[in-house]
Amino acid sequence: MVKLWLVSAAISGFLSVALGAFGAHALKGFLNDYGRTVYEKATNYQMFHTIALLGLGILQHNLKELSFSPAGWGFLTGIIIFSGSLYLLALTGIRWLGAVTPIGGMAFLFGWGWLAYVLVRARF
């Protein structure tokens, strides 16, 4: 699973930077203030959780006896659903996509909660 989290972090980091640049330049005249705010939130949360995935991969490599996989799936699912729904909302203006976003937020919360749970129970 270490490789999955590290490769996922690398791909997500690449996409976060690319999508952020695309939003800042190519979409400059396309998005209104609301759309820019939503798009920026998507890139920020994607990058924050990309860094979390990277850290998770490093933790899993160093603490092989602990199970960080549920946290990784939470972060990856959150990136796809939370950030993905916000990117689509910003680009299309389809408001019901905002109702999907909290599902991704719950996935992020699950990931952080699982990480805390595992680390509290770990014997260092």
RAWO-V166450 format. One record per residue. N is the residue number from 1. SS is DSSP state (a for helix, b for strand, c for the rest). OMEGA is omega in degrees with one decimal (none if undefined). NEAR is the number of other ideal C-beta (glycine too) atoms within 10 Angstrom. Layout:
BEGIN
{{N & SS & OMEGA & NEAR} {N & SS & OMEGA & NEAR}}
END
This chain:
BEGIN
{{1 & c & -179.7 & 15} {2 & a & -178.2 & 16} {3 & a & 179.1 & 10} {4 & a & -178.1 & 16} {5 & a & -179.4 & 26} {6 & a & 178.2 & 17} {7 & a & 177.1 & 12} {8 & a & 178.4 & 19} {9 & a & 180.0 & 24} {10 & a & 180.0 & 14} {11 & a & -179.3 & 12} {12 & a & 177.1 & 22} {13 & a & 176.4 & 16} {14 & a & -178.9 & 11} {15 & a & -179.9 & 17} {16 & a & 178.6 & 22} {17 & a & -179.2 & 14} {18 & a & 179.9 & 11} {19 & a & 176.8 & 18} {20 & a & 177.9 & 17} {21 & a & 177.6 & 11} {22 & a & 179.4 & 14} {23 & a & -177.3 & 22} {24 & a & -174.1 & 13} {25 & a & -174.2 & 8} {26 & c & -177.6 & 10} {27 & c & -175.0 & 15} {28 & c & -179.4 & 9} {29 & c & -176.0 & 5} {30 & c & -175.6 & 12} {31 & c & 172.3 & 18} {32 & c & -177.8 & 10} {33 & a & 178.7 & 7} {34 & a & -179.9 & 11} {35 & a & 178.5 & 18} {36 & a & 179.2 & 16} {37 & a & 179.8 & 13} {38 & a & -179.3 & 23} {39 & a & 179.0 & 24} {40 & a & 177.1 & 16} {41 & a & 178.3 & 17} {42 & a & -178.8 & 27} {43 & a & 179.0 & 23} {44 & a & -179.3 & 14} {45 & a & 177.0 & 20} {46 & a & -178.2 & 25} {47 & a & 178.1 & 19} {48 & a & -175.9 & 15} {49 & a & 169.4 & 27} {50 & a & 177.3 & 24} {51 & a & 176.6 & 15} {52 & a & 177.9 & 23} {53 & a & 178.2 & 25} {54 & a & 177.3 & 17} {55 & a & 179.0 & 15} {56 & a & 177.3 & 28} {57 & a & 178.4 & 22} {58 & a & 176.6 & 15} {59 & a & -178.6 & 20} {60 & a & 177.7 & 21} {61 & a & -176.1 & 14} {62 & a & -178.1 & 9} {63 & c & -173.2 & 14} {64 & c & -177.5 & 11} {65 & c & -179.5 & 6} {66 & c & -178.5 & 15} {67 & c & 178.5 & 14} {68 & c & -174.7 & 25} {69 & a & 178.6 & 15} {70 & a & 177.2 & 15} {71 & a & 178.7 & 25} {72 & a & 177.7 & 25} {73 & a & 176.6 & 17} {74 & a & 179.6 & 24} {75 & a & -178.6 & 30} {76 & a & 177.0 & 22} {77 & a & 178.4 & 18} {78 & a & 178.1 & 26} {79 & a & -176.9 & 28} {80 & a & -174.1 & 14} {81 & a & -177.8 & 19} {82 & a & -177.0 & 24} {83 & a & -179.9 & 28} {84 & a & -179.8 & 17} {85 & a & 178.2 & 23} {86 & a & 175.6 & 26} {87 & a & -179.3 & 20} {88 & a & 177.8 & 16} {89 & a & -179.2 & 23} {90 & a & -175.5 & 24} {91 & a & -174.2 & 17} {92 & a & -176.0 & 10} {93 & c & 179.3 & 13} {94 & c & -170.9 & 10} {95 & a & -177.0 & 8} {96 & a & 176.1 & 8} {97 & a & 176.3 & 18} {98 & a & 177.8 & 12} {99 & a & 179.3 & 10} {100 & a & -174.2 & 15} {101 & a & -179.6 & 21} {102 & a & 175.9 & 13} {103 & a & 175.8 & 13} {104 & a & 176.7 & 23} {105 & a & 176.7 & 14} {106 & a & 176.9 & 15} {107 & a & 175.7 & 21} {108 & a & -179.9 & 21} {109 & a & 176.9 & 13} {110 & a & -180.0 & 17} {111 & a & 179.0 & 25} {112 & a & 178.4 & 16} {113 & a & 179.1 & 13} {114 & a & 178.6 & 20} {115 & a & 178.4 & 21} {116 & a & -179.9 & 11} {117 & a & -178.2 & 13} {118 & a & -177.4 & 17} {119 & a & 177.5 & 14} {120 & a & -177.1 & 7} {121 & a & -177.2 & 8} {122 & c & 176.9 & 11} {123 & c & 179.6 & 5} {124 & c & none & 4}}
END
